[in-house]
């Protein structure tokens, strides 16, 4: 359930940034995007271990 809420919130923030022409808070490069994915995966895995 937490993953669904997190993904929905991320999509909502991205859509709002796009509609209001606000610069996206995500990095614009593929390496930066992979870093965000890695941090998110680490957070989810650590949450499952605790």
PQR file of N, CA, C, O and H, with PARSE charges and radii, in Angstrom:
ATOM      1  N   UNK A   1       0.818  -1.193   0.000 -0.4000 1.5000
ATOM      2  CA  UNK A   1       0.000   0.000   0.000 -0.0000 2.0000
ATOM      3  C   UNK A   1       0.863   1.259   0.000  0.5500 1.7000
ATOM      4  O   UNK A   1       0.535   2.243  -0.662 -0.5500 1.4000
ATOM      5  N   UNK A   2       1.976   1.221   0.752 -0.4000 1.5000
ATOM      6  CA  UNK A   2       2.863   2.378   0.813 -0.0000 2.0000
ATOM      7  C   UNK A   2       3.479   2.676  -0.550  0.5500 1.7000
ATOM      8  O   UNK A   2       3.655   3.838  -0.916 -0.5500 1.4000
ATOM      9  H   UNK A   2       2.242   0.421   1.290  0.4000 1.0000
ATOM     10  N   UNK A   3       3.806   1.627  -1.298 -0.4000 1.5000
ATOM     11  CA  UNK A   3       4.407   1.824  -2.618 -0.0000 2.0000
ATOM     12  C   UNK A   3       3.413   2.489  -3.559  0.5500 1.7000
ATOM     13  O   UNK A   3       3.787   3.362  -4.341 -0.5500 1.4000
ATOM     14  H   UNK A   3       3.664   0.683  -1.001  0.4000 1.0000
ATOM     15  N   UNK A   4       2.161   2.086  -3.489 -0.4000 1.5000
ATOM     16  CA  UNK A   4       1.123   2.684  -4.325 -0.0000 2.0000
ATOM     17  C   UNK A   4       0.926   4.163  -3.988  0.5500 1.7000
ATOM     18  O   UNK A   4       0.782   4.993  -4.886 -0.5500 1.4000
ATOM     19  H   UNK A   4       1.857   1.376  -2.853  0.4000 1.0000
ATOM     20  N   UNK A   5       0.919   4.486  -2.714 -0.4000 1.5000
ATOM     21  CA  UNK A   5       0.774   5.885  -2.291 -0.0000 2.0000
ATOM     22  C   UNK A   5       1.976   6.698  -2.759  0.5500 1.7000
ATOM     23  O   UNK A   5       1.811   7.811  -3.259 -0.5500 1.4000
ATOM     24  H   UNK A   5       1.035   3.812  -1.985  0.4000 1.0000
ATOM     25  N   UNK A   6       3.182   6.157  -2.603 -0.4000 1.5000
ATOM     26  CA  UNK A   6       4.395   6.859  -3.033 -0.0000 2.0000
ATOM     27  C   UNK A   6       4.427   7.093  -4.531  0.5500 1.7000
ATOM     28  O   UNK A   6       4.781   8.180  -4.988 -0.5500 1.4000
ATOM     29  H   UNK A   6       3.316   5.253  -2.197  0.4000 1.0000
ATOM     30  N   UNK A   7       4.057   6.075  -5.297 -0.4000 1.5000
ATOM     31  CA  UNK A   7       4.040   6.222  -6.757 -0.0000 2.0000
ATOM     32  C   UNK A   7       2.987   7.232  -7.192  0.5500 1.7000
ATOM     33  O   UNK A   7       3.232   8.031  -8.096 -0.5500 1.4000
ATOM     34  H   UNK A   7       3.769   5.192  -4.926  0.4000 1.0000
ATOM     35  N   UNK A   8       1.823   7.203  -6.560 -0.4000 1.5000
ATOM     36  CA  UNK A   8       0.763   8.166  -6.896 -0.0000 2.0000
ATOM     37  C   UNK A   8       1.200   9.588  -6.573  0.5500 1.7000
ATOM     38  O   UNK A   8       0.965  10.507  -7.357 -0.5500 1.4000
ATOM     39  H   UNK A   8       1.625   6.554  -5.826  0.4000 1.0000
ATOM     40  N   UNK A   9       1.827   9.767  -5.435 -0.4000 1.5000
ATOM     41  CA  UNK A   9       2.306  11.092  -5.047 -0.0000 2.0000
ATOM     42  C   UNK A   9       3.384  11.590  -6.013  0.5500 1.7000
ATOM     43  O   UNK A   9       3.386  12.762  -6.391 -0.5500 1.4000
ATOM     44  H   UNK A   9       2.017   9.020  -4.797  0.4000 1.0000
ATOM     45  N   UNK A  10       4.291  10.709  -6.408 -0.4000 1.5000
ATOM     46  CA  UNK A  10       5.329  11.085  -7.367 -0.0000 2.0000
ATOM     47  C   UNK A  10       4.747  11.486  -8.714  0.5500 1.7000
ATOM     48  O   UNK A  10       5.179  12.473  -9.311 -0.5500 1.4000
ATOM     49  H   UNK A  10       4.289   9.758  -6.101  0.4000 1.0000
ATOM     50  N   UNK A  11       3.777  10.732  -9.192 -0.4000 1.5000
ATOM     51  CA  UNK A  11       3.137  11.072 -10.463 -0.0000 2.0000
ATOM     52  C   UNK A  11       2.366  12.385 -10.362  0.5500 1.7000
ATOM     53  O   UNK A  11       2.357  13.180 -11.302 -0.5500 1.4000
ATOM     54  H   UNK A  11       3.426   9.931  -8.707  0.4000 1.0000
ATOM     55  N   UNK A  12       1.721  12.607  -9.219 -0.4000 1.5000
ATOM     56  CA  UNK A  12       0.975  13.855  -9.039 -0.0000 2.0000
ATOM     57  C   UNK A  12       1.911  15.055  -9.012  0.5500 1.7000
ATOM     58  O   UNK A  12       1.622  16.078  -9.631 -0.5500 1.4000
ATOM     59  H   UNK A  12       1.728  11.961  -8.456  0.4000 1.0000
ATOM     60  N   UNK A  13       3.020  14.942  -8.307 -0.4000 1.5000
ATOM     61  CA  UNK A  13       3.982  16.048  -8.255 -0.0000 2.0000
ATOM     62  C   UNK A  13       4.549  16.315  -9.645  0.5500 1.7000
ATOM     63  O   UNK A  13       4.681  17.472 -10.045 -0.5500 1.4000
ATOM     64  H   UNK A  13       3.255  14.111  -7.804  0.4000 1.0000
ATOM     65  N   UNK A  14       4.884  15.268 -10.381 -0.4000 1.5000
ATOM     66  CA  UNK A  14       5.391  15.436 -11.743 -0.0000 2.0000
ATOM     67  C   UNK A  14       4.380  16.112 -12.657  0.5500 1.7000
ATOM     68  O   UNK A  14       4.739  16.988 -13.443 -0.5500 1.4000
ATOM     69  H   UNK A  14       4.777  14.328 -10.056  0.4000 1.0000
ATOM     70  N   UNK A  15       3.112  15.707 -12.557 -0.4000 1.5000
ATOM     71  CA  UNK A  15       2.068  16.305 -13.392 -0.0000 2.0000
ATOM     72  C   UNK A  15       1.861  17.773 -13.044  0.5500 1.7000
ATOM     73  O   UNK A  15       1.721  18.609 -13.937 -0.5500 1.4000
ATOM     74  H   UNK A  15       2.821  14.995 -11.918  0.4000 1.0000
ATOM     75  N   UNK A  16       1.842  18.086 -11.767 -0.4000 1.5000
ATOM     76  CA  UNK A  16       1.659  19.483 -11.347 -0.0000 2.0000
ATOM     77  C   UNK A  16       2.821  20.343 -11.819  0.5500 1.7000
ATOM     78  O   UNK A  16       2.620  21.463 -12.288 -0.5500 1.4000
ATOM     79  H   UNK A  16       1.955  17.406 -11.042  0.4000 1.0000
ATOM     80  N   UNK A  17       4.033  19.822 -11.695 -0.4000 1.5000
ATOM     81  CA  UNK A  17       5.208  20.568 -12.180 -0.0000 2.0000
ATOM     82  C   UNK A  17       5.106  20.816 -13.681  0.5500 1.7000
ATOM     83  O   UNK A  17       5.466  21.895 -14.153 -0.5500 1.4000
ATOM     84  H   UNK A  17       4.197  18.912 -11.313  0.4000 1.0000
ATOM     85  N   UNK A  18       4.627  19.845 -14.430 -0.4000 1.5000
ATOM     86  CA  UNK A  18       4.508  19.983 -15.881 -0.0000 2.0000
ATOM     87  C   UNK A  18       3.434  21.007 -16.244  0.5500 1.7000
ATOM     88  O   UNK A  18       3.651  21.863 -17.102 -0.5500 1.4000
ATOM     89  H   UNK A  18       4.334  18.968 -14.047  0.4000 1.0000
ATOM     90  N   UNK A  19       2.285  20.916 -15.595 -0.4000 1.5000
ATOM     91  CA  UNK A  19       1.168  21.819 -15.916 -0.0000 2.0000
ATOM     92  C   UNK A  19       1.464  23.266 -15.538  0.5500 1.7000
ATOM     93  O   UNK A  19       1.037  24.187 -16.234 -0.5500 1.4000
ATOM     94  H   UNK A  19       2.108  20.220 -14.898  0.4000 1.0000
ATOM     95  N   UNK A  20       2.189  23.473 -14.444 -0.4000 1.5000
ATOM     96  CA  UNK A  20       2.464  24.830 -13.979 -0.0000 2.0000
ATOM     97  C   UNK A  20       3.807  25.363 -14.476  0.5500 1.7000
ATOM     98  O   UNK A  20       4.230  26.447 -14.073 -0.5500 1.4000
ATOM     99  H   UNK A  20       2.535  22.725 -13.878  0.4000 1.0000
ATOM    100  N   UNK A  21       4.476  24.612 -15.344 -0.4000 1.5000
ATOM    101  CA  UNK A  21       5.797  24.982 -15.886 -0.0000 2.0000
ATOM    102  C   UNK A  21       6.822  25.259 -14.789  0.5500 1.7000
ATOM    103  O   UNK A  21       7.652  26.160 -14.908 -0.5500 1.4000
ATOM    104  H   UNK A  21       4.132  23.732 -15.671  0.4000 1.0000
ATOM    105  N   UNK A  22       6.749  24.472 -13.727 -0.4000 1.5000
ATOM    106  CA  UNK A  22       7.734  24.539 -12.648 -0.0000 2.0000
ATOM    107  C   UNK A  22       8.816  23.514 -12.987  0.5500 1.7000
ATOM    108  O   UNK A  22       8.495  22.399 -13.398 -0.5500 1.4000
ATOM    109  H   UNK A  22       6.075  23.740 -13.630  0.4000 1.0000
ATOM    110  N   UNK A  23      10.090  23.869 -12.824 -0.4000 1.5000
ATOM    111  CA  UNK A  23      11.136  22.873 -13.091 -0.0000 2.0000
ATOM    112  C   UNK A  23      10.949  21.625 -12.223  0.5500 1.7000
ATOM    113  O   UNK A  23      10.693  21.717 -11.022 -0.5500 1.4000
ATOM    114  H   UNK A  23      10.351  24.775 -12.491  0.4000 1.0000
ATOM    115  N   UNK A  24      11.081  20.481 -12.847 -0.4000 1.5000
ATOM    116  CA  UNK A  24      10.894  19.217 -12.141 -0.0000 2.0000
ATOM    117  C   UNK A  24      11.959  19.036 -11.070  0.5500 1.7000
ATOM    118  O   UNK A  24      13.124  19.367 -11.294 -0.5500 1.4000
ATOM    119  H   UNK A  24      11.289  20.406 -13.822  0.4000 1.0000
ATOM    120  N   UNK A  25      11.573  18.511  -9.904 -0.4000 1.5000
ATOM    121  CA  UNK A  25      12.566  18.275  -8.853 -0.0000 2.0000
ATOM    122  C   UNK A  25      13.459  17.070  -9.128  0.5500 1.7000
ATOM    123  O   UNK A  25      14.375  16.796  -8.352 -0.5500 1.4000
ATOM    124  H   UNK A  25      10.627  18.242  -9.722  0.4000 1.0000
ATOM    125  N   UNK A  26      13.209  16.345 -10.219 -0.4000 1.5000
ATOM    126  CA  UNK A  26      14.016  15.172 -10.559 -0.0000 2.0000
ATOM    127  C   UNK A  26      15.201  15.583 -11.437  0.5500 1.7000
ATOM    128  O   UNK A  26      15.108  16.553 -12.190 -0.5500 1.4000
ATOM    129  H   UNK A  26      12.465  16.568 -10.848  0.4000 1.0000
ATOM    130  N   UNK A  27      16.295  14.860 -11.343 -0.4000 1.5000
ATOM    131  CA  UNK A  27      17.447  15.172 -12.193 -0.0000 2.0000
ATOM    132  C   UNK A  27      17.132  14.897 -13.667  0.5500 1.7000
ATOM    133  O   UNK A  27      16.459  13.913 -13.973 -0.5500 1.4000
ATOM    134  H   UNK A  27      16.370  14.073 -10.731  0.4000 1.0000
ATOM    135  N   UNK A  28      17.604  15.743 -14.579 -0.4000 1.5000
ATOM    136  CA  UNK A  28      17.257  15.603 -15.993 -0.0000 2.0000
ATOM    137  C   UNK A  28      18.113  14.603 -16.768  0.5500 1.7000
ATOM    138  O   UNK A  28      17.861  14.385 -17.953 -0.5500 1.4000
ATOM    139  H   UNK A  28      18.151  16.542 -14.330  0.4000 1.0000
ATOM    140  N   UNK A  29      19.105  13.993 -16.146 -0.4000 1.5000
ATOM    141  CA  UNK A  29      19.994  13.079 -16.862 -0.0000 2.0000
ATOM    142  C   UNK A  29      19.662  11.629 -16.507  0.5500 1.7000
ATOM    143  O   UNK A  29      19.113  11.366 -15.438 -0.5500 1.4000
ATOM    144  H   UNK A  29      19.310  14.170 -15.183  0.4000 1.0000
ATOM    145  N   UNK A  30      19.988  10.695 -17.387 -0.4000 1.5000
ATOM    146  CA  UNK A  30      19.726   9.275 -17.076 -0.0000 2.0000
ATOM    147  C   UNK A  30      20.464   8.798 -15.824  0.5500 1.7000
ATOM    148  O   UNK A  30      19.925   7.999 -15.058 -0.5500 1.4000
ATOM    149  H   UNK A  30      20.435  10.908 -18.255  0.4000 1.0000
ATOM    150  N   UNK A  31      21.681   9.274 -15.610 -0.4000 1.5000
ATOM    151  CA  UNK A  31      22.432   8.870 -14.411 -0.0000 2.0000
ATOM    152  C   UNK A  31      21.726   9.372 -13.151  0.5500 1.7000
ATOM    153  O   UNK A  31      21.627   8.652 -12.157 -0.5500 1.4000
ATOM    154  H   UNK A  31      22.120   9.923 -16.232  0.4000 1.0000
ATOM    155  N   UNK A  32      21.242  10.599 -13.202 -0.4000 1.5000
ATOM    156  CA  UNK A  32      20.516  11.146 -12.064 -0.0000 2.0000
ATOM    157  C   UNK A  32      19.229  10.392 -11.801  0.5500 1.7000
ATOM    158  O   UNK A  32      18.860  10.155 -10.651 -0.5500 1.4000
ATOM    159  H   UNK A  32      21.323  11.183 -14.009  0.4000 1.0000
ATOM    160  N   UNK A  33      18.548  10.015 -12.874 -0.4000 1.5000
ATOM    161  CA  UNK A  33      17.310   9.253 -12.718 -0.0000 2.0000
ATOM    162  C   UNK A  33      17.602   7.876 -12.116  0.5500 1.7000
ATOM    163  O   UNK A  33      16.841   7.395 -11.277 -0.5500 1.4000
ATOM    164  H   UNK A  33      18.848  10.207 -13.808  0.4000 1.0000
ATOM    165  N   UNK A  34      18.688   7.247 -12.534 -0.4000 1.5000
ATOM    166  CA  UNK A  34      19.069   5.956 -11.952 -0.0000 2.0000
ATOM    167  C   UNK A  34      19.415   6.099 -10.474  0.5500 1.7000
ATOM    168  O   UNK A  34      19.144   5.200  -9.678 -0.5500 1.4000
ATOM    169  H   UNK A  34      19.306   7.637 -13.216  0.4000 1.0000
ATOM    170  N   UNK A  35      20.012   7.229 -10.112 -0.4000 1.5000
ATOM    171  CA  UNK A  35      20.319   7.477  -8.705 -0.0000 2.0000
ATOM    172  C   UNK A  35      19.036   7.559  -7.885  0.5500 1.7000
ATOM    173  O   UNK A  35      18.968   7.008  -6.786 -0.5500 1.4000
ATOM    174  H   UNK A  35      20.231   7.959 -10.759  0.4000 1.0000
ATOM    175  N   UNK A  36      18.030   8.233  -8.404 -0.4000 1.5000
ATOM    176  CA  UNK A  36      16.741   8.320  -7.708 -0.0000 2.0000
ATOM    177  C   UNK A  36      16.111   6.938  -7.580  0.5500 1.7000
ATOM    178  O   UNK A  36      15.575   6.601  -6.524 -0.5500 1.4000
ATOM    179  H   UNK A  36      18.085   8.681  -9.296  0.4000 1.0000
ATOM    180  N   UNK A  37      16.165   6.139  -8.631 -0.4000 1.5000
ATOM    181  CA  UNK A  37      15.616   4.780  -8.584 -0.0000 2.0000
ATOM    182  C   UNK A  37      16.371   3.941  -7.560  0.5500 1.7000
ATOM    183  O   UNK A  37      15.755   3.189  -6.804 -0.5500 1.4000
ATOM    184  H   UNK A  37      16.600   6.413  -9.489  0.4000 1.0000
ATOM    185  N   UNK A  38      17.692   4.060  -7.526 -0.4000 1.5000
ATOM    186  CA  UNK A  38      18.493   3.290  -6.570 -0.0000 2.0000
ATOM    187  C   UNK A  38      18.170   3.701  -5.131  0.5500 1.7000
ATOM    188  O   UNK A  38      18.051   2.842  -4.257 -0.5500 1.4000
ATOM    189  H   UNK A  38      18.192   4.671  -8.140  0.4000 1.0000
ATOM    190  N   UNK A  39      18.029   4.991  -4.881 -0.4000 1.5000
ATOM    191  CA  UNK A  39      17.696   5.447  -3.529 -0.0000 2.0000
ATOM    192  C   UNK A  39      16.308   4.959  -3.122  0.5500 1.7000
ATOM    193  O   UNK A  39      16.100   4.554  -1.979 -0.5500 1.4000
ATOM    194  H   UNK A  39      18.126   5.689  -5.591  0.4000 1.0000
ATOM    195  N   UNK A  40      15.367   4.998  -4.051 -0.4000 1.5000
ATOM    196  CA  UNK A  40      14.020   4.526  -3.751 -0.0000 2.0000
ATOM    197  C   UNK A  40      14.019   3.031  -3.474  0.5500 1.7000
ATOM    198  O   UNK A  40      13.372   2.574  -2.532 -0.5500 1.4000
ATOM    199  H   UNK A  40      15.536   5.327  -4.980  0.4000 1.0000
ATOM    200  N   UNK A  41      14.738   2.271  -4.285 -0.4000 1.5000
ATOM    201  CA  UNK A  41      14.815   0.818  -4.070 -0.0000 2.0000
ATOM    202  C   UNK A  41      15.460   0.509  -2.724  0.5500 1.7000
ATOM    203  O   UNK A  41      15.003  -0.382  -2.007 -0.5500 1.4000
ATOM    204  H   UNK A  41      15.264   2.642  -5.050  0.4000 1.0000
ATOM    205  N   UNK A  42      16.508   1.229  -2.379 -0.4000 1.5000
ATOM    206  CA  UNK A  42      17.156   1.036  -1.085 -0.0000 2.0000
ATOM    207  C   UNK A  42      16.213   1.336   0.071  0.5500 1.7000
ATOM    208  O   UNK A  42      16.200   0.623   1.075 -0.5500 1.4000
ATOM    209  H   UNK A  42      16.880   1.952  -2.961  0.4000 1.0000
ATOM    210  N   UNK A  43      15.435   2.382  -0.076 -0.4000 1.5000
ATOM    211  CA  UNK A  43      14.462   2.745   0.960 -0.0000 2.0000
ATOM    212  C   UNK A  43      13.410   1.647   1.131  0.5500 1.7000
ATOM    213  O   UNK A  43      13.061   1.273   2.250 -0.5500 1.4000
ATOM    214  H   UNK A  43      15.446   2.960  -0.892  0.4000 1.0000
ATOM    215  N   UNK A  44      12.920   1.146   0.018 -0.4000 1.5000
ATOM    216  CA  UNK A  44      11.890   0.095   0.082 -0.0000 2.0000
ATOM    217  C   UNK A  44      12.461  -1.185   0.669  0.5500 1.7000
ATOM    218  O   UNK A  44      11.819  -1.823   1.503 -0.5500 1.4000
ATOM    219  H   UNK A  44      13.204   1.450  -0.891  0.4000 1.0000
ATOM    220  N   UNK A  45      13.660  -1.569   0.244 -0.4000 1.5000
ATOM    221  CA  UNK A  45      14.284  -2.798   0.755 -0.0000 2.0000
ATOM    222  C   UNK A  45      14.568  -2.675   2.243  0.5500 1.7000
ATOM    223  O   UNK A  45      14.302  -3.608   3.001 -0.5500 1.4000
ATOM    224  H   UNK A  45      14.182  -1.050  -0.434  0.4000 1.0000
ATOM    225  N   UNK A  46      15.106  -1.533   2.672 -0.4000 1.5000
ATOM    226  CA  UNK A  46      15.377  -1.341   4.091 -0.0000 2.0000
ATOM    227  C   UNK A  46      14.092  -1.352   4.900  0.5500 1.7000
ATOM    228  O   UNK A  46      14.079  -1.858   6.022 -0.5500 1.4000
ATOM    229  H   UNK A  46      15.322  -0.775   2.056  0.4000 1.0000
ATOM    230  N   UNK A  47      13.024  -0.813   4.363 -0.4000 1.5000
ATOM    231  CA  UNK A  47      11.739  -0.834   5.049 -0.0000 2.0000
ATOM    232  C   UNK A  47      11.191  -2.246   5.217  0.5500 1.7000
ATOM    233  O   UNK A  47      10.515  -2.544   6.201 -0.5500 1.4000
ATOM    234  H   UNK A  47      13.035  -0.402   3.451  0.4000 1.0000
ATOM    235  N   UNK A  48      11.485  -3.112   4.255 -0.4000 1.5000
ATOM    236  CA  UNK A  48      11.025  -4.496   4.340 -0.0000 2.0000
ATOM    237  C   UNK A  48      11.851  -5.309   5.331  0.5500 1.7000
ATOM    238  O   UNK A  48      11.349  -6.280   5.897 -0.5500 1.4000
ATOM    239  H   UNK A  48      12.035  -2.870   3.455  0.4000 1.0000
ATOM    240  N   UNK A  49      13.099  -4.933   5.547 -0.4000 1.5000
ATOM    241  CA  UNK A  49      13.975  -5.660   6.453 -0.0000 2.0000
ATOM    242  C   UNK A  49      13.704  -5.308   7.908  0.5500 1.7000
ATOM    243  O   UNK A  49      13.976  -6.114   8.798 -0.5500 1.4000
ATOM    244  H   UNK A  49      13.507  -4.144   5.087  0.4000 1.0000
ATOM    245  N   UNK A  50      13.189  -4.153   8.153 -0.4000 1.5000
ATOM    246  CA  UNK A  50      12.972  -3.713   9.541 -0.0000 2.0000
ATOM    247  C   UNK A  50      11.644  -4.141  10.061  0.5500 1.7000
ATOM    248  O   UNK A  50      11.308  -3.851  11.209 -0.5500 1.4000
ATOM    249  H   UNK A  50      12.968  -3.499   7.430  0.4000 1.0000
TER
END
